[in-house]
Amino acid sequence: MTPYTRRDALRLMAGGAAALQLGRAADAPPNILYIMADDHAAHAISAYGSRINRTPNIDRIAQQGVRFDNCFCTNSICTPSRAVILTGQYSHLNGVKTSNDALDPERQNVAKLLKGAGYQTAMVGKWHLQKDPSGFDYWNILPGQGVYHDPVFIEMGTRSKRTGYCTDLIADYSLDWLKRRDRNKPFYLMCHHKAPHRPWQPDDKHAHMYDGADIPEPFNLFDHYEHRSQAAANATLKVGENMTKTDVKRDIPPDLKGDALRKWAYQYYIKDYLRCIASVDDNVGRVLDYLDAEGLAKNTLVIYTSDQGFFLGDHGYFDKRFMYEESLRMPFLARYPGVIKPGSKNADMVLNLDFPETFLDFAGQRAPADMQGRSFRPILEGHTPRDWRQSMYYRYWMHLADHGVPAHYGVRTRQYKLIYYYGKALGSSGAIDRDTAPEWEFFDIQKDPHEMNNLYGDPKHEKTVAELKKELTRLREQYQDNDGV
């Protein structure tokens, strides 16, 4: 962790005094409720200004706390992101580079550290890290990806099929544990929803939501990648063209092609995606209501996030993986009364890599030296350290393994993004052993926020690109990702 400056320390003291004035006990570590959905894009949350749906219960966290606008993942795929969030290490160090890699139960993680600090810990819902959880007093998880209807759960090693809808059951089991926990200890609960992951199967309550409505299309639904890389053009995550009957819940008309097929399929898949989110929102409300009713809200840090972003027809895509904004950006909403200013917004660059360090900081614990992120507790308390990061490093490892997305890494700053598709599998599990031509993409994300025009090779930006390449090298060295590609 980077040490605070003297000025930062003074600001922290001032923030602590303000918190005391607001009635928080300075010596009481908060409960931590970490709610994470799967593939829930920020632009499908009304607190982020969504054009396509409303999420009133998730919005409660934003209204009573803070909305982060630049929270990013370091590897936009489910299993690796979850491993980063637990370990505070990039994929190449924690050993989970792909969806097929397991997190070693012997490895240090934030739950173990919080448990050692006196917390009671629990994990409920989608785990997706191959081996049984470690560091939790209680766990009740889906095997693998799990299913939406009548799912199997593995509770403390015992597997059984349950009756009901997965999202409701995850909230049920989370609430059950909260009701029977040791009330003499602070709690750390990871409540991980499967929804709204593909294949987007809603429950009966929401099955007909949006019937008869047209969901607004993203302006670049019909993107044809004229000014982009071959990686973008060749990827097989295109709405309609690369979908199945399972995705749209009906036969795909054989006469529909091209943009017409994309337009047709978008309405069917996006409605089911949003229906699944509506159930998540309802159940977030149930848990928040419980905290309010039990008087727990005042000393509980509540987080709502997703394991990565998701394409909602943006660029004509569904799924994630790419370093493009819709896939890279995670929603991150946080509430802690008396500490986090209600209704605030923040544009600082935070990463999923920072989550465990932040939780440990609130628990009064120092993060281990091998964690690579940094606590953003000061930012949550309203003051950004002067030396806070101005760039971030990203790497996706699964070369052509799914949806034809090549392995790549890159750097994002406040204004620019540089991506390198290095074209090799490097022997990582789940990857296809076939090289592709290396290529670069460069975007000015202030002028081109939707990343429609690759400016790499434009002489006007030669100096900026050279500086970004230096920064990319610096970040790779900082995070010890030096494999020669």
VOLUM-613907 format. One record per residue (C-alpha): x, y, z. Coordinates in Angstrom, 2 decimals, padded with zeros to 5 digits. Layout:
! VOLUM-613907
px,py,pz
X,Y,Z
...
! end
This chain:
! VOLUM-613907
px,py,pz
000.00,000.00,000.00
001.22,003.51,-000.81
001.68,005.56,002.41
-000.37,008.69,002.94
001.28,012.09,002.77
001.24,014.39,005.81
-001.50,016.45,004.20
-003.53,013.31,003.59
-003.14,012.35,007.23
-004.46,015.75,008.29
-007.41,015.33,005.95
-008.09,011.90,007.42
-008.09,013.41,010.90
-010.52,016.07,009.77
-012.68,013.45,008.12
-012.63,011.39,011.30
-013.75,014.38,013.34
-016.58,015.00,010.92
-017.61,011.38,011.17
-017.75,011.62,014.95
-019.92,014.71,014.65
-022.26,012.66,012.53
-022.56,010.09,015.29
-020.30,007.20,014.22
-018.31,005.39,016.87
-014.71,005.81,015.71
-013.47,002.62,017.35
-016.20,000.30,016.06
-015.24,-001.56,012.88
-018.18,-001.66,010.48
-020.03,-004.65,009.25
-019.30,-005.15,005.56
-022.03,-006.29,003.18
-020.60,-006.91,-000.28
-023.31,-007.52,-002.90
-022.03,-008.48,-006.35
-024.03,-009.31,-009.44
-022.62,-011.08,-012.50
-022.33,-009.11,-015.75
-024.41,-006.17,-014.50
-023.28,-003.22,-016.59
-023.28,000.22,-014.97
-025.42,001.57,-017.81
-028.21,-000.80,-016.74
-028.54,000.95,-013.35
-030.71,004.02,-013.12
-028.35,005.63,-010.59
-025.90,005.75,-013.52
-028.46,007.38,-015.77
-029.59,004.23,-017.57
-031.77,004.80,-020.63
-033.17,001.28,-020.54
-034.29,000.39,-017.00
-034.91,001.47,-013.43
-033.30,-000.05,-010.33
-034.91,001.71,-007.33
-033.40,-000.46,-004.59
-029.86,-000.44,-005.95
-030.33,003.32,-006.37
-030.99,003.59,-002.62
-027.33,002.81,-002.02
-026.30,005.61,-004.37
-028.79,008.07,-002.90
-027.59,007.32,000.62
-023.94,007.03,-000.37
-021.57,007.42,-003.31
-021.48,006.49,-006.98
-018.09,005.74,-008.49
-017.94,006.56,-012.20
-014.48,005.14,-012.92
-014.31,001.78,-011.19
-012.56,-000.73,-013.46
-011.70,-004.40,-013.50
-008.21,-005.69,-014.27
-009.39,-008.72,-016.29
-012.95,-008.66,-017.63
-014.06,-012.23,-017.11
-015.89,-013.81,-014.16
-013.42,-016.17,-012.51
-010.30,-013.98,-012.72
-012.14,-010.91,-011.47
-013.41,-012.79,-008.43
-009.91,-013.99,-007.64
-008.57,-010.42,-007.86
-011.29,-009.19,-005.50
-010.39,-011.85,-002.92
-006.59,-011.69,-003.16
-005.80,-008.10,-004.12
-003.43,-009.45,-006.77
-003.38,-009.38,-010.55
-004.22,-012.61,-012.36
-000.62,-013.51,-013.17
000.22,-013.53,-009.45
-002.89,-015.12,-007.95
-002.84,-017.90,-010.55
-006.34,-017.31,-011.94
-005.89,-016.01,-015.48
-008.89,-017.70,-017.14
-012.34,-019.10,-016.42
-010.83,-022.58,-016.10
-008.30,-021.76,-013.39
-008.88,-022.56,-009.72
-008.08,-020.31,-006.79
-005.78,-022.21,-004.45
-007.62,-022.53,-001.09
-004.26,-022.16,000.68
-003.74,-018.72,-000.81
-004.25,-015.68,001.40
-007.54,-013.86,000.87
-009.48,-011.00,002.39
-011.97,-013.27,004.18
-009.15,-015.04,006.04
-007.65,-011.72,007.05
-010.95,-010.29,008.25
-011.73,-013.49,010.12
-008.36,-013.17,011.84
-009.33,-009.61,012.79
-012.45,-010.81,014.61
-015.03,-010.75,011.83
-017.55,-013.50,011.22
-017.42,-014.26,007.52
-019.85,-015.77,005.01
-020.05,-016.40,001.26
-023.42,-017.02,-000.42
-024.16,-017.47,-004.13
-021.92,-017.65,-007.18
-018.35,-018.59,-006.25
-017.00,-019.86,-009.61
-013.43,-020.45,-008.44
-013.39,-024.24,-008.97
-012.41,-025.31,-005.46
-014.29,-024.89,-002.17
-014.10,-021.48,-000.48
-011.63,-020.93,002.34
-011.62,-018.25,005.00
-015.38,-018.28,005.54
-017.18,-019.39,008.69
-020.14,-020.23,006.48
-020.49,-020.79,002.76
-023.38,-021.84,000.53
-022.47,-021.67,-003.14
-023.61,-022.59,-006.62
-021.58,-025.29,-008.35
-019.81,-023.69,-011.28
-022.05,-021.24,-013.09
-025.22,-022.56,-011.47
-028.71,-022.41,-012.97
-031.57,-019.96,-012.57
-034.45,-022.31,-011.72
-034.38,-024.96,-008.97
-030.61,-024.72,-008.61
-028.21,-027.00,-006.80
-026.33,-025.41,-003.89
-023.30,-026.71,-002.03
-023.65,-025.77,001.63
-020.49,-026.33,003.65
-019.60,-029.27,001.39
-023.08,-030.82,001.14
-024.74,-030.68,-002.27
-028.53,-030.51,-002.63
-031.10,-029.28,-005.11
-033.30,-026.41,-003.94
-036.72,-025.35,-005.14
-037.12,-021.78,-006.28
-035.50,-019.01,-008.26
-031.77,-018.58,-007.81
-031.78,-014.84,-007.11
-034.46,-015.19,-004.43
-032.67,-018.14,-002.86
-029.35,-016.31,-002.63
-031.08,-013.46,-000.80
-032.93,-015.99,001.40
-029.74,-017.71,002.47
-027.96,-014.40,003.03
-030.77,-013.19,005.28
-030.90,-016.52,007.11
-027.21,-016.23,007.94
-027.56,-012.61,009.05
-030.36,-013.63,011.42
-028.38,-016.43,013.08
-024.87,-014.98,013.03
-022.86,-014.24,016.17
-024.09,-010.75,017.02
-021.04,-010.08,019.17
-018.84,-009.90,016.08
-018.84,-007.61,013.07
-019.76,-009.47,009.90
-018.34,-009.72,006.40
-020.91,-011.14,004.01
-020.25,-011.69,000.30
-023.66,-012.03,-001.38
-022.96,-013.01,-004.98
-025.84,-013.17,-007.45
-025.69,-015.31,-010.56
-027.94,-012.88,-012.43
-027.90,-011.32,-014.94
-025.43,-013.77,-016.52
-026.29,-015.48,-019.82
-028.70,-017.25,-020.62
-030.88,-014.57,-018.94
-033.78,-016.62,-017.59
-036.17,-014.44,-015.57
-038.54,-015.57,-012.84
-042.32,-015.70,-013.20
-042.76,-012.37,-011.42
-040.82,-010.50,-014.10
-041.38,-012.79,-017.10
-043.65,-010.31,-018.91
-041.95,-007.12,-017.83
-041.33,-004.95,-020.93
-043.84,-006.87,-023.03
-045.04,-004.52,-025.76
-042.23,-002.05,-025.10
-039.27,-001.20,-027.30
-036.03,-000.93,-025.33
-033.92,001.97,-026.64
-031.05,000.80,-028.82
-027.48,001.98,-028.27
-026.46,004.38,-031.03
-023.71,001.99,-032.15
-025.77,-001.21,-032.22
-025.01,-001.36,-035.95
-021.28,-000.78,-035.58
-019.38,-002.42,-038.47
-015.89,-001.70,-037.14
-014.68,000.31,-040.15
-012.22,002.35,-038.09
-011.12,-000.32,-035.63
-008.89,-003.35,-035.25
-009.32,-006.78,-036.79
-009.77,-007.98,-033.21
-012.94,-005.91,-032.95
-014.25,-006.95,-036.36
-013.53,-010.67,-035.96
-014.91,-011.15,-032.45
-017.88,-013.51,-032.30
-019.93,-011.77,-029.64
-022.27,-009.98,-032.04
-025.93,-009.63,-031.16
-028.02,-011.91,-033.34
-025.26,-013.30,-035.55
-023.50,-015.10,-032.70
-026.54,-015.91,-030.58
-028.53,-019.11,-030.19
-032.15,-020.06,-029.64
-031.36,-020.27,-025.91
-030.37,-016.60,-025.91
-033.53,-015.29,-027.56
-035.93,-018.08,-026.36
-037.32,-018.71,-029.85
-036.28,-019.89,-033.28
-034.13,-017.39,-035.14
-035.82,-016.51,-038.46
-033.58,-017.88,-041.24
-034.33,-014.94,-043.53
-033.00,-012.33,-041.09
-029.42,-011.28,-041.72
-027.04,-008.44,-040.88
-028.48,-005.35,-039.22
-032.04,-006.68,-039.41
-031.05,-009.75,-037.39
-029.12,-007.61,-034.91
-032.12,-005.32,-034.41
-034.51,-008.25,-033.94
-032.32,-010.17,-031.49
-031.46,-007.12,-029.41
-035.02,-006.66,-028.15
-035.37,-010.28,-027.07
-032.09,-010.67,-025.26
-032.02,-007.24,-023.61
-035.51,-007.65,-022.16
-034.59,-010.93,-020.49
-031.35,-009.41,-019.25
-033.28,-006.53,-017.69
-035.90,-008.86,-016.22
-033.14,-010.72,-014.42
-031.81,-007.42,-013.08
-035.28,-006.51,-011.80
-035.19,-009.59,-009.58
-031.72,-008.68,-008.31
-033.00,-005.20,-007.49
-035.98,-006.58,-005.57
-033.71,-008.77,-003.48
-031.22,-006.00,-002.81
-034.21,-004.16,-001.40
-035.06,-007.10,000.89
-031.57,-007.11,002.38
-031.45,-003.33,002.80
-034.85,-003.45,004.51
-033.52,-006.05,006.94
-030.55,-003.87,007.85
-032.90,-000.95,008.47
-035.34,-003.00,010.55
-032.57,-004.47,012.73
-030.79,-001.16,013.29
-027.72,-002.44,011.43
-027.66,000.11,008.62
-025.88,002.77,010.67
-022.76,000.64,011.16
-022.67,-001.34,007.92
-020.62,-000.54,004.85
-022.83,-001.68,001.98
-021.34,-002.23,-001.49
-023.14,-002.98,-004.75
-021.03,-003.91,-007.73
-020.57,-006.44,-010.54
-017.63,-008.69,-011.39
-017.09,-006.69,-014.60
-019.03,-004.70,-017.16
-021.08,-006.01,-020.08
-021.93,-004.99,-023.62
-025.63,-004.12,-023.94
-025.65,-004.03,-027.72
-022.85,-001.45,-027.62
-020.69,-001.96,-030.73
-023.26,-004.59,-031.67
-021.86,-006.84,-028.92
-023.04,-008.84,-025.96
-020.68,-010.40,-023.36
-017.46,-008.68,-022.12
-013.66,-009.54,-022.31
-012.51,-006.52,-024.31
-010.84,-003.54,-022.68
-013.52,-001.27,-024.17
-015.32,000.93,-021.67
-018.60,-000.99,-021.41
-016.74,-004.17,-020.51
-014.00,-002.57,-018.41
-016.21,-000.39,-016.21
-017.78,-001.87,-013.09
-020.64,-000.26,-011.21
-019.59,000.57,-007.67
-022.03,002.06,-005.19
-021.24,002.34,-001.48
-023.15,003.44,001.61
-021.90,003.95,005.16
-023.95,006.47,007.17
-021.92,009.18,008.87
-018.86,008.39,006.78
-019.86,008.47,003.11
-021.65,011.62,001.99
-025.15,010.83,000.70
-025.77,011.43,-002.98
-022.09,012.00,-003.78
-020.32,011.09,-007.01
-016.67,010.35,-007.59
-014.52,010.25,-010.73
-011.31,008.85,-009.24
-009.92,005.72,-010.83
-010.42,002.71,-008.53
-009.97,-000.96,-009.35
-011.35,-004.29,-008.20
-007.73,-004.82,-007.13
-008.35,-002.21,-004.40
-011.43,-003.79,-002.83
-009.78,-006.08,-000.24
-007.32,-003.42,000.89
-010.25,-001.04,001.40
-012.21,-003.55,003.48
-009.14,-004.29,005.59
-008.61,-000.57,006.13
-012.14,-000.13,007.45
-011.52,-003.12,009.73
-008.45,-001.38,011.13
-006.04,-003.84,009.50
-002.96,-003.28,007.36
-003.04,-005.02,003.99
-000.28,-007.58,003.37
002.68,-006.35,001.35
001.92,-008.76,-001.50
-001.46,-007.16,-002.20
-001.09,-004.89,-005.22
-004.01,-002.52,-004.80
-004.54,000.40,-002.47
-007.27,001.27,000.00
-009.64,003.94,-001.25
-011.15,004.50,002.17
-009.98,008.13,002.10
-011.89,008.63,-001.14
-015.01,007.08,000.35
-014.62,009.51,003.25
-014.49,012.42,000.83
-010.86,013.25,000.21
-008.64,011.91,-002.55
-004.93,011.41,-001.74
-002.75,013.72,-003.83
-000.80,010.79,-005.23
-003.83,008.73,-006.27
-003.41,006.75,-009.52
-003.87,008.46,-012.85
-003.60,005.31,-014.97
-004.56,001.65,-014.76
-003.31,-001.63,-016.24
-005.56,-004.31,-017.76
-004.88,-007.79,-019.12
-007.15,-010.44,-020.69
-005.48,-013.83,-021.14
-007.94,-016.16,-022.91
-006.61,-015.96,-026.46
-009.49,-016.80,-028.86
-010.90,-019.21,-026.29
-014.41,-017.75,-026.30
-016.10,-015.37,-028.72
-012.91,-015.01,-030.75
-011.47,-012.32,-028.50
-007.66,-012.30,-028.66
-005.44,-011.93,-025.62
-004.51,-008.33,-024.94
-003.30,-005.84,-022.39
-003.43,-002.08,-022.15
-003.32,001.15,-020.23
-006.10,003.64,-019.55
-005.59,007.19,-018.32
-008.17,009.89,-017.77
-008.03,010.87,-021.43
-006.53,008.02,-023.40
-006.54,004.29,-023.84
-003.90,002.13,-025.55
-004.56,-001.56,-026.19
-002.10,-004.16,-027.49
-003.43,-007.42,-028.96
-000.28,-009.51,-028.73
-001.66,-012.52,-030.60
-000.38,-015.45,-028.50
-001.99,-018.05,-026.25
001.06,-018.41,-023.96
-000.17,-021.84,-022.87
-002.81,-020.53,-020.46
-005.72,-022.88,-019.82
-008.80,-022.33,-021.95
-006.85,-020.61,-024.73
-006.52,-021.70,-028.34
-002.93,-022.36,-029.38
-003.04,-020.25,-032.54
-001.22,-017.01,-033.12
-002.89,-013.93,-034.58
-001.26,-010.82,-035.97
-000.32,-008.34,-033.23
-002.08,-004.96,-033.48
-002.70,-001.80,-031.49
-005.69,000.41,-030.76
-005.50,003.94,-029.41
-008.49,006.04,-028.38
-009.00,009.56,-027.12
-011.80,008.67,-024.72
-012.62,012.28,-023.92
-013.34,013.13,-027.54
-014.46,009.61,-028.51
-016.00,008.11,-025.35
-017.59,005.21,-027.26
-014.26,004.22,-028.85
-015.40,004.27,-032.44
-012.17,005.52,-034.06
-008.81,003.85,-033.63
-006.21,006.63,-033.91
-003.15,004.41,-033.69
-000.78,005.34,-036.48
-002.09,008.89,-036.79
001.02,011.15,-036.85
-000.79,013.77,-034.76
-000.83,011.36,-031.82
002.61,009.84,-032.21
004.03,011.57,-029.11
001.04,010.64,-026.94
001.21,007.00,-028.04
004.93,006.89,-027.23
004.23,008.25,-023.74
001.46,005.70,-023.21
003.77,002.87,-024.24
006.25,004.03,-021.60
003.47,004.15,-019.02
002.32,000.68,-020.05
005.85,-000.64,-019.55
006.07,001.09,-016.17
002.79,-000.45,-014.99
003.77,-003.91,-016.17
006.98,-003.64,-014.18
005.15,-002.27,-011.14
002.72,-005.18,-011.14
005.42,-007.76,-012.00
003.80,-008.83,-015.27
006.93,-009.38,-017.34
006.51,-012.42,-019.60
008.16,-011.00,-022.67
005.13,-010.23,-024.85
! end
